[in-house]
């Protein structure tokens, strides 16, 4: 399951939040994407479903904003012409062709890098917030 973990503060680099939560919960957490600057951090993490609520609560107790990401990308199948532009740029292999050369989406693999959105010539893909 995917979580968005967000923090607004200037002391981001002083506390190892991720390490603390991993040690406290025993959860195997994968960081799918991280954007960190001097005053803000946005992390998209993948957490085992059996540890999801526990991990989210530990981050909240540390003052971080946590939101479960149920939908990572919006795909307008009516606009899609199955050109494959998304397949060629996606680092997570979210998109595949089937035997009939039709695009299929495995949203659970998405890391919200938005590269496919920029590559789609018909704007059939969009970020979901």
MMTF fields as JSON, N, C-alpha, C and O atoms, coordinates in Angstrom:
{
  "mmtfVersion": "1.0.0",
  "mmtfProducer": "UNKNOWN",
  "numBonds": 515,
  "numAtoms": 516,
  "numGroups": 129,
  "numChains": 1,
  "numModels": 1,
  "chainsPerModel": [1],
  "groupsPerChain": [129],
  "chainIdList": ["A"],
  "bondAtomList": [4, 2, 8, 6, 12, 10, 16, 14, 20, 18, 24, 22, 28, 26, 32, 30, 36, 34, 40, 38, 44, 42, 48, 46, 52, 50, 56, 54, 60, 58, 64, 62, 68, 66, 72, 70, 76, 74, 80, 78, 84, 82, 88, 86, 92, 90, 96, 94, 100, 98, 104, 102, 108, 106, 112, 110, 116, 114, 120, 118, 124, 122, 128, 126, 132, 130, 136, 134, 140, 138, 144, 142, 148, 146, 152, 150, 156, 154, 160, 158, 164, 162, 168, 166, 172, 170, 176, 174, 180, 178, 184, 182, 188, 186, 192, 190, 196, 194, 200, 198, 204, 202, 208, 206, 212, 210, 216, 214, 220, 218, 224, 222, 228, 226, 232, 230, 236, 234, 240, 238, 244, 242, 248, 246, 252, 250, 256, 254, 260, 258, 264, 262, 268, 266, 272, 270, 276, 274, 280, 278, 284, 282, 288, 286, 292, 290, 296, 294, 300, 298, 304, 302, 308, 306, 312, 310, 316, 314, 320, 318, 324, 322, 328, 326, 332, 330, 336, 334, 340, 338, 344, 342, 348, 346, 352, 350, 356, 354, 360, 358, 364, 362, 368, 366, 372, 370, 376, 374, 380, 378, 384, 382, 388, 386, 392, 390, 396, 394, 400, 398, 404, 402, 408, 406, 412, 410, 416, 414, 420, 418, 424, 422, 428, 426, 432, 430, 436, 434, 440, 438, 444, 442, 448, 446, 452, 450, 456, 454, 460, 458, 464, 462, 468, 466, 472, 470, 476, 474, 480, 478, 484, 482, 488, 486, 492, 490, 496, 494, 500, 498, 504, 502, 508, 506, 512, 510],
  "bondOrderList": [1, 1, 1, 1, 1, 1, 1, 1, 1, 1, 1, 1, 1, 1, 1, 1, 1, 1, 1, 1, 1, 1, 1, 1, 1, 1, 1, 1, 1, 1, 1, 1, 1, 1, 1, 1, 1, 1, 1, 1, 1, 1, 1, 1, 1, 1, 1, 1, 1, 1, 1, 1, 1, 1, 1, 1, 1, 1, 1, 1, 1, 1, 1, 1, 1, 1, 1, 1, 1, 1, 1, 1, 1, 1, 1, 1, 1, 1, 1, 1, 1, 1, 1, 1, 1, 1, 1, 1, 1, 1, 1, 1, 1, 1, 1, 1, 1, 1, 1, 1, 1, 1, 1, 1, 1, 1, 1, 1, 1, 1, 1, 1, 1, 1, 1, 1, 1, 1, 1, 1, 1, 1, 1, 1, 1, 1, 1, 1],
  "groupList": [{"groupName": "UNK", "atomNameList": ["N", "CA", "C", "O"], "elementList": ["N", "C", "C", "O"], "formalChargeList": [0, 0, 0, 0], "bondAtomList": [1, 0, 2, 1, 3, 2], "bondOrderList": [1, 1, 2], "singleLetterCode": "X", "chemCompType": "L-PEPTIDE LINKING"}],
  "groupTypeList": [0, 0, 0, 0, 0, 0, 0, 0, 0, 0, 0, 0, 0, 0, 0, 0, 0, 0, 0, 0, 0, 0, 0, 0, 0, 0, 0, 0, 0, 0, 0, 0, 0, 0, 0, 0, 0, 0, 0, 0, 0, 0, 0, 0, 0, 0, 0, 0, 0, 0, 0, 0, 0, 0, 0, 0, 0, 0, 0, 0, 0, 0, 0, 0, 0, 0, 0, 0, 0, 0, 0, 0, 0, 0, 0, 0, 0, 0, 0, 0, 0, 0, 0, 0, 0, 0, 0, 0, 0, 0, 0, 0, 0, 0, 0, 0, 0, 0, 0, 0, 0, 0, 0, 0, 0, 0, 0, 0, 0, 0, 0, 0, 0, 0, 0, 0, 0, 0, 0, 0, 0, 0, 0, 0, 0, 0, 0, 0, 0],
  "groupIdList": [1, 2, 3, 4, 5, 6, 7, 8, 9, 10, 11, 12, 13, 14, 15, 16, 17, 18, 19, 20, 21, 22, 23, 24, 25, 26, 27, 28, 29, 30, 31, 32, 33, 34, 35, 36, 37, 38, 39, 40, 41, 42, 43, 44, 45, 46, 47, 48, 49, 50, 51, 52, 53, 54, 55, 56, 57, 58, 59, 60, 61, 62, 63, 64, 65, 66, 67, 68, 69, 70, 71, 72, 73, 74, 75, 76, 77, 78, 79, 80, 81, 82, 83, 84, 85, 86, 87, 88, 89, 90, 91, 92, 93, 94, 95, 96, 97, 98, 99, 100, 101, 102, 103, 104, 105, 106, 107, 108, 109, 110, 111, 112, 113, 114, 115, 116, 117, 118, 119, 120, 121, 122, 123, 124, 125, 126, 127, 128, 129],
  "secStructList": [7, 3, 3, 3, 3, 3, 3, 3, 7, 1, 7, 4, 4, 4, 1, 7, 2, 2, 2, 2, 2, 2, 2, 2, 2, 7, 7, 7, 3, 3, 3, 3, 3, 3, 3, 3, 7, 1, 1, 3, 3, 3, 3, 3, 3, 3, 3, 7, 4, 4, 4, 2, 2, 2, 2, 2, 2, 2, 2, 2, 2, 6, 6, 7, 3, 3, 3, 3, 3, 1, 7, 7, 3, 3, 3, 7, 6, 6, 6, 7, 7, 7, 7, 7, 2, 2, 2, 2, 2, 7, 6, 6, 7, 7, 3, 3, 3, 7, 6, 6, 1, 7, 3, 3, 3, 7, 4, 4, 4, 7, 7, 7, 7, 7, 2, 2, 2, 2, 2, 7, 6, 6, 7, 7, 3, 3, 3, 7, 7],
  "xCoordList": [0.844, 0.0, 0.899, 1.972, 0.431, 1.224, 0.754, -0.442, 1.734, 1.456, 2.232, 3.361, 1.612, 2.303, 2.621, 1.723, 3.895, 4.337, 4.92, 5.805, 4.403, 4.795, 5.152, 4.525, 6.182, 6.611, 7.023, 7.769, 6.53, 6.921, 7.663, 7.053, 8.954, 9.745, 11.169, 11.574, 11.914, 13.299, 14.269, 15.458, 13.78, 14.669, 14.545, 14.738, 14.223, 14.008, 15.201, 15.033, 16.379, 17.575, 18.129, 19.148, 17.468, 17.976, 17.452, 18.07, 16.34, 15.732, 15.534, 14.944, 16.027, 15.862, 14.489, 14.387, 13.44, 12.075, 11.871, 11.286, 12.347, 12.133, 12.788, 12.167, 14.022, 14.728, 14.014, 13.879, 13.561, 12.857, 11.591, 11.331, 10.807, 9.55, 9.824, 9.111, 10.83, 11.174, 11.571, 11.121, 12.407, 12.838, 11.678, 11.579, 10.809, 9.695, 8.614, 7.987, 8.393, 7.293, 7.76, 6.975, 9.033, 9.529, 9.044, 9.187, 8.476, 7.935, 9.051, 9.982, 8.945, 9.857, 9.253, 8.29, 9.824, 9.295, 10.189, 11.411, 9.581, 10.313, 9.985, 8.814, 11.004, 10.792, 10.688, 11.672, 9.5, 9.28, 9.759, 10.337, 9.514, 9.923, 10.124, 9.378, 11.131, 11.387, 11.76, 12.648, 11.08, 11.41, 11.641, 10.707, 12.888, 13.239, 14.027, 14.98, 13.623, 14.409, 14.579, 14.398, 14.912, 15.23, 14.04, 14.235, 12.822, 11.665, 10.52, 9.508, 10.665, 9.564, 10.107, 11.116, 9.404, 9.725, 8.433, 7.457, 8.426, 7.328, 7.904, 8.797, 7.399, 7.842, 6.646, 5.576, 6.834, 5.85, 6.508, 7.546, 5.877, 6.46, 5.493, 4.277, 6.059, 5.28, 5.434, 6.548, 4.302, 4.289, 3.467, 2.409, 3.923, 3.091, 1.726, 1.632, 0.681, -0.682, -0.932, -1.725, -0.281, -0.503, 0.142, -0.161, 1.015, 1.69, 1.266, 1.764, 0.358, 0.015, -0.455, 0.093, -1.435, -1.983, -0.965, -0.885, -0.2, 0.822, 1.892, 2.29, 2.353, 3.362, 2.803, 3.466, 1.587, 0.967, 0.845, 1.134, 0.424, 0.269, 1.606, 1.674, 2.652, 3.978, 4.472, 5.059, 4.247, 4.625, 3.803, 4.34, 2.514, 1.658, 2.116, 2.142, 2.474, 2.946, 4.217, 4.51, 4.96, 6.181, 5.901, 6.824, 4.618, 4.238, 4.226, 4.176, 4.272, 4.249, 2.823, 2.027, 2.526, 1.229, 1.304, 2.268, 0.292, 0.276, -1.062, -2.124, -0.986, -2.215, -2.034, -1.01, -3.033, -3.01, -3.33, -4.282, -2.538, -2.758, -3.479, -2.891, -4.743, -5.525, -5.515, -5.631, -5.378, -5.301, -4.093, -3.99, -3.183, -1.931, -1.902, -1.182, -2.686, -2.667, -4.054, -4.713, -4.484, -5.771, -5.498, -4.679, -6.18, -5.997, -7.338, -8.283, -7.418, -8.628, -8.532, -7.929, -9.132, -9.041, -9.699, -9.338, -10.654, -11.316, -10.358, -10.411, -9.49, -8.52, -7.305, -6.666, -6.992, -5.786, -5.877, -6.878, -4.809, -4.762, -3.794, -3.493, -3.308, -2.449, -1.179, -0.761, -0.578, 0.636, 1.888, 2.874, 1.848, 2.991, 4.001, 5.038, 3.73, 4.673, 4.906, 6.022, 3.876, 3.993, 4.863, 5.61, 4.761, 5.542, 7.03, 7.828, 7.384, 8.806, 9.501, 10.722, 8.773, 9.41, 9.214, 9.918, 8.299, 7.966, 9.07, 9.344, 9.709, 10.776, 10.268, 11.041, 8.974, 8.409, 7.659, 7.121, 7.621, 6.948, 5.468, 4.949, 4.81, 3.395, 2.527, 1.472, 2.974, 2.187, 2.748, 3.963, 1.855, 2.249, 1.249, 0.119, 1.696, 0.799, 0.326, 1.076, -0.922, -1.383, -1.199, -0.577, -1.724, -1.579, -2.207, -1.762, -3.234, -3.937, -3.363, -3.986, -2.192, -1.536, -2.387, -2.457, -3.026, -3.807, -3.04, -2.507, -2.99, -2.276, -3.032, -4.259, -2.258, -2.795, -1.977, -0.782, -2.632, -2.039, -2.044, -3.085, -0.879, -0.779, -0.458, 0.706, -1.501, -1.346, -0.526, 0.135, -0.557, 0.197, 1.694, 2.401, 2.195, 3.623, 4.011, 5.197, 3.041, 3.293, 4.048, 3.747, 5.033, 5.799, 5.547, 6.237, 4.576, 4.179, 5.339, 5.515, 6.107, 7.201, 6.686, 7.358, 5.518, 4.836, 5.504, 5.128, 6.479, 7.152, 6.166, 6.198, 5.307, 4.333, 3.352, 2.923, 3.007, 2.067, 2.645, 1.95, 3.912, 4.584, 4.773, 4.791, 4.915, 5.173, 3.905, 3.988, 2.751, 1.502, 1.116, 0.865, 1.068, 0.776, -0.674, -0.969, -1.582, -2.994, -3.515, -4.722, -2.609, -3.002, -4.045, -5.011, -3.83, -4.738, -4.375, -5.091, -3.271, -2.812, -2.712, -2.376, -3.004, -2.938, -2.6, -2.911, -1.959, -1.691, -2.981, -3.89, -3.043, -4.178, -3.644, -2.664, -4.271, -3.808, -4.841, -4.611],
  "yCoordList": [-1.162, 0.0, 1.238, 1.253, 2.262, 3.485, 4.554, 4.739, 5.249, 6.388, 7.591, 7.469, 8.748, 10.013, 10.553, 10.756, 10.781, 11.332, 12.704, 12.846, 13.723, 15.104, 15.821, 15.63, 16.648, 17.445, 18.825, 18.97, 19.848, 21.238, 21.738, 21.955, 21.921, 22.45, 22.689, 22.164, 23.46, 23.72, 22.718, 22.733, 21.847, 20.892, 19.47, 18.49, 19.372, 18.069, 17.135, 15.925, 17.681, 16.852, 16.495, 15.811, 16.95, 16.708, 15.424, 14.897, 14.907, 13.722, 12.651, 12.918, 11.442, 10.355, 9.674, 8.55, 10.382, 9.889, 8.494, 7.628, 8.277, 6.991, 5.861, 4.826, 6.058, 5.026, 4.733, 3.575, 5.78, 5.588, 4.757, 3.84, 5.071, 4.353, 2.897, 1.998, 2.666, 1.292, 0.501, -0.63, 1.088, 0.396, 0.192, -0.863, 1.187, 1.103, 0.12, -0.523, -0.003, -0.85, -2.19, -3.132, -2.269, -3.489, -3.652, -4.725, -2.604, -2.661, -2.521, -1.735, -3.282, -3.145, -2.106, -2.382, -0.913, 0.227, 0.497, 0.581, 0.632, 0.975, 2.421, 2.791, 3.228, 4.609, 4.606, 4.345, 4.894, 4.93, 6.248, 6.28, 7.333, 8.652, 9.578, 9.521, 10.43, 11.396, 12.731, 12.81, 13.771, 15.148, 15.893, 16.127, 16.264, 16.923, 18.182, 18.149, 19.298, 20.524, 21.107, 20.391, 22.348, 22.953, 23.065, 23.096, 23.127, 23.347, 22.352, 22.437, 21.425, 20.508, 19.161, 19.078, 18.11, 16.765, 16.079, 16.093, 15.486, 14.648, 13.287, 13.163, 12.275, 10.913, 10.067, 10.157, 9.257, 8.233, 6.923, 6.548, 6.228, 4.987, 3.837, 4.02, 2.656, 1.43, 0.654, 0.325, 0.361, -0.277, -1.553, -1.552, -2.639, -3.85, -3.555, -2.84, -4.097, -3.769, -4.102, -3.422, -5.124, -5.478, -4.491, -4.52, -3.634, -2.64, -1.206, -0.256, -1.053, 0.27, 1.23, 2.326, 0.854, 1.752, 2.052, 3.18, 1.062, 1.252, 2.238, 3.132, 2.075, 2.979, 4.395, 5.359, 4.52, 5.838, 6.535, 7.727, 5.813, 6.403, 6.847, 7.891, 6.089, 6.472, 7.748, 8.605, 7.885, 9.126, 10.304, 11.388, 10.086, 11.17, 11.617, 12.811, 10.658, 10.99, 11.839, 12.559, 11.76, 12.547, 13.898, 14.664, 14.182, 15.473, 15.538, 16.629, 14.402, 14.386, 14.16, 13.467, 14.75, 14.561, 13.242, 13.0, 12.399, 11.1, 10.922, 11.168, 10.493, 10.24, 8.951, 8.749, 8.096, 6.869, 7.221, 7.952, 6.704, 6.944, 5.736, 4.671, 5.924, 4.82, 4.844, 3.801, 6.024, 6.162, 7.025, 8.155, 6.493, 7.183, 7.918, 8.903, 7.433, 8.038, 7.906, 6.876, 8.947, 8.915, 8.623, 9.289, 7.637, 7.231, 7.33, 6.62, 8.201, 8.379, 7.43, 7.754, 6.271, 5.24, 5.663, 5.161, 6.572, 7.065, 7.893, 7.841, 8.649, 9.491, 8.703, 9.076, 7.624, 6.837, 6.163, 5.531, 6.315, 5.66, 4.473, 3.903, 4.104, 2.938, 3.034, 2.069, 4.218, 4.461, 3.879, 3.603, 3.693, 3.123, 4.125, 3.732, 5.407, 6.422, 6.262, 6.461, 5.909, 5.726, 4.515, 4.534, 3.475, 2.263, 2.556, 2.106, 3.304, 3.524, 4.39, 4.31, 5.205, 6.106, 5.696, 6.207, 4.809, 4.472, 3.638, 2.519, 4.19, 3.441, 2.288, 1.402, 2.289, 1.269, 0.179, -0.744, 0.276, -0.725, -0.878, -1.99, 0.257, 0.29, -0.106, -0.717, 0.242, 0.027, -1.134, -1.311, -1.919, -3.019, -3.118, -2.638, -3.751, -4.095, -5.529, -6.374, -5.802, -7.187, -7.731, -7.077, -8.898, -9.537, -8.712, -8.788, -7.926, -7.112, -5.694, -4.816, -5.462, -4.158, -3.088, -1.946, -3.483, -2.564, -2.331, -3.27, -1.091, -0.728, -1.256, -1.197, -1.773, -2.164, -1.463, -1.221, -1.141, -0.361, -1.18, -1.703, -1.296, -1.905, -0.794, -0.521, -0.162, 1.041, 0.81, 1.731, -0.393, -0.693, -0.529, -0.375, -0.557, -0.373, 1.101, 1.429, 1.982, 3.399, 4.047, 3.803, 4.878, 5.621, 7.129, 7.923, 7.511, 8.909, 9.809, 10.906, 9.343, 10.174, 11.161, 12.149, 10.912, 11.767, 11.82, 12.648, 10.962, 10.947, 10.548, 11.121, 9.587, 9.143, 10.258, 10.374, 11.067, 12.165, 13.154, 13.625, 13.456, 14.383, 13.779, 14.501, 12.451, 11.785, 11.534, 11.366, 11.506, 11.169, 12.283, 13.413, 11.971, 13.014, 13.502, 14.567, 12.73, 13.118, 13.5, 13.656, 13.655, 14.02, 13.051, 13.467, 11.765, 10.751, 10.331, 9.546, 10.851, 10.523, 11.797, 12.865, 11.672, 12.821, 12.365, 11.239, 13.251, 12.975, 13.065, 13.822, 12.291, 12.334, 12.77, 12.21, 13.757, 14.222, 14.034, 14.374],
  "zCoordList": [0.0, 0.0, 0.0, 0.603, -0.688, -0.827, 0.158, 0.388, 0.728, 1.601, 1.098, 0.621, 1.21, 1.001, 2.389, 3.206, 2.647, 3.928, 3.625, 2.781, 4.338, 4.04, 5.337, 6.379, 5.229, 6.388, 5.922, 4.953, 6.623, 6.375, 7.603, 8.65, 7.489, 8.584, 8.109, 7.072, 8.842, 8.454, 9.092, 8.774, 9.99, 10.662, 10.098, 10.817, 8.809, 8.188, 8.302, 8.452, 8.233, 8.165, 9.538, 9.636, 10.599, 11.938, 12.555, 13.481, 12.074, 12.662, 11.59, 10.543, 11.852, 10.878, 11.019, 11.509, 10.58, 10.751, 10.17, 10.821, 8.963, 8.302, 9.095, 9.337, 9.491, 10.255, 11.572, 11.967, 12.246, 13.511, 13.323, 14.102, 12.303, 12.077, 11.699, 12.145, 10.896, 10.534, 11.781, 11.968, 12.629, 13.841, 14.823, 15.45, 14.959, 15.905, 15.469, 16.31, 14.163, 13.673, 13.111, 13.004, 12.756, 12.124, 10.688, 10.102, 10.124, 8.758, 7.733, 7.911, 6.677, 5.542, 4.611, 3.895, 4.628, 3.879, 2.681, 2.811, 1.529, 0.319, -0.05, -0.139, -0.262, -0.692, -2.21, -2.903, -2.727, -4.177, -4.769, -5.856, -4.044, -4.539, -3.358, -2.38, -3.448, -2.388, -3.005, -3.854, -2.574, -2.94, -1.637, -0.871, -1.391, -0.142, -0.46, -1.238, 0.148, 0.031, 1.435, 2.42, 1.539, 2.835, 3.786, 5.001, 3.268, 4.14, 3.944, 4.639, 3.023, 2.767, 2.304, 1.605, 2.716, 2.242, 1.84, 2.59, 0.673, 0.193, -0.125, -0.963, 0.537, 0.288, -0.115, 0.488, -1.126, -1.455, -1.087, -1.633, -0.142, 0.353, 0.135, 0.081, 0.012, -0.133, 1.164, 1.573, 1.812, 3.124, 3.033, 2.403, 3.645, 3.658, 4.271, 5.269, 3.684, 4.119, 5.582, 6.234, 6.116, 7.515, 8.496, 9.689, 8.008, 8.855, 8.524, 9.128, 7.578, 7.063, 8.151, 8.274, 8.928, 9.947, 11.036, 11.522, 11.414, 12.448, 11.973, 12.72, 10.744, 10.184, 10.074, 10.457, 9.552, 9.405, 10.755, 10.866, 11.767, 13.095, 13.679, 14.327, 13.467, 13.97, 13.296, 13.957, 12.004, 11.322, 11.854, 12.08, 12.049, 12.577, 13.962, 14.257, 14.807, 16.155, 16.117, 17.072, 15.036, 14.878, 14.213, 13.938, 13.958, 13.404, 11.892, 11.323, 11.234, 9.781, 9.279, 9.912, 8.146, 7.493, 6.717, 5.99, 6.872, 6.201, 5.497, 6.069, 4.256, 3.497, 2.694, 2.04, 2.755, 1.956, 0.515, 0.244, -0.404, -1.824, -2.415, -2.603, -2.697, -3.252, -4.774, -5.416, -5.345, -6.796, -7.1, -6.621, -7.893, -8.149, -9.474, -9.637, -10.415, -11.74, -12.357, -12.215, -13.034, -13.738, -15.206, -15.84, -15.732, -17.123, -17.83, -17.487, -18.804, -19.601, -20.796, -21.819, -20.647, -21.681, -22.988, -24.052, -22.92, -24.136, -24.992, -26.22, -24.34, -25.066, -25.544, -26.528, -24.855, -25.13, -26.506, -26.844, -27.281, -28.596, -28.583, -29.631, -27.389, -27.204, -28.044, -28.684, -28.026, -28.825, -28.174, -28.856, -26.849, -26.148, -25.637, -25.102, -25.787, -25.293, -23.791, -23.311, -23.064, -21.618, -21.278, -20.3, -22.083, -21.843, -21.952, -21.13, -22.96, -23.229, -22.178, -22.045, -21.436, -20.468, -19.007, -18.135, -18.725, -17.333, -16.677, -17.109, -15.621, -14.957, -14.095, -13.733, -13.764, -12.884, -13.646, -13.035, -14.963, -15.811, -15.447, -15.343, -15.259, -14.919, -16.117, -15.951, -17.304, -18.514, -19.324, -19.416, -19.906, -20.792, -21.939, -21.85, -23.008, -24.112, -23.914, -23.427, -24.293, -24.323, -25.74, -26.577, -26.008, -27.323, -28.444, -29.589, -28.128, -29.129, -29.219, -29.818, -28.636, -28.638, -27.964, -28.417, -26.878, -26.054, -24.757, -24.166, -24.324, -23.091, -21.873, -21.801, -20.921, -19.621, -18.543, -18.713, -17.44, -16.364, -15.079, -14.681, -14.423, -13.101, -12.119, -11.826, -11.619, -10.809, -9.542, -9.062, -8.999, -7.789, -7.945, -6.949, -9.17, -9.428, -9.538, -9.503, -9.667, -9.926, -8.762, -7.594, -9.11, -8.101, -8.208, -7.569, -9.001, -9.204, -9.627, -9.095, -10.566, -11.082, -12.125, -12.423, -12.676, -13.652, -15.023, -15.852, -15.277, -16.572, -17.677, -18.766, -17.41, -18.413, -18.772, -19.92, -17.788, -18.014, -19.018, -19.917, -18.852, -19.761, -21.151, -22.149, -21.215, -22.492, -23.306, -24.523, -22.675, -23.377, -24.352, -23.933, -25.641, -26.632, -26.624, -27.166, -26.011, -25.995, -24.624, -24.439, -23.651, -22.293, -21.718, -21.079, -21.956, -21.444, -20.018, -19.397, -19.51, -18.161, -17.32, -17.832, -16.034, -15.135, -13.728, -13.337, -12.964, -11.552, -10.755, -11.097, -9.702, -8.791, -7.445, -6.953, -6.847, -5.536, -4.488, -3.327]
}
